[in-house]
Amino acid sequence: MRIVLVGPPGAGKGTQAQFIASHLAIPKISTGDIFRYNVTRGTPLGRQARDYMGRGDLVPDEITIAMVRDRLSEDDAQAGFLLDGFPRNVPQAETLKKMLAELDTRLIVVLELVVDEDEVVRRLSGRRTCRRCERVWHVLYDPPAREGVCDDCGGELFQRDDDREETIRHRLEVYHEQTAPLVAFYADEGILIGIDATGPVEEITQRALAALRPFVR
């Protein structure tokens, strides 16, 4: 089972990726995890990435792609994988297709988590982070007993800059600019399915698994 998971910020990709991968007994592969692994272990690719970061430059796509290629070549990914965070645009999708062909395999399905933009804003803008222990609360879905105070440690809760509505709206604009063509690309490939990503986490997971069931081999 080889899956790509796509969806806007706040759609719950990280949470759902973990549950889906665990249920299907395949590794969850995120670009963030790959990046941290290579940098912290000082691999050749990680050292190259660290050089760019040290200069304040963006890490080139070719380094990220090389890291993904290495990860997909590992033993645990041979029976399947779930990619979260890659590809992010059509050129990366085309590179992934070529990469998998070189490994004599292909994607089975691309699962899109579909969620209303206003719901994304509600989810992300309602988050409050503890300055002391860094636990994240939510003013609507997981509020502390006392407004502005962490139940766990008594620390002050604050709203991170990237959780402010104007920042979230901008992130969504960027996502739609980059990902609308990506979704269309996979729709044309005939491997895109979408599910409603609103509601309790468990219900979304069940919808995802039900949508993927016809593809499980």
Buried (B, 14 or more C-beta within 10 A) or exposed (E): BBBBBBBBBBBBBEEBBBBBBEEBEBBBBBBEBBBEBBBEEEBEBBEBBBEEEEEEEEBEBEBBBBBBBBBBEEEEBEEBBBBBBBBBBBEBBEBBBEBBEEEEBEBBBBBBBBBEBEBBBBBBBBBBBBEEEEBEBBBEEEBBEEEEBBBEEEBEBEBEEEBEEEBBEEBBEEBEEBBEEBBEBBBEEEBBBBBEBBEEEEEBBBBBBEBBEEBEE
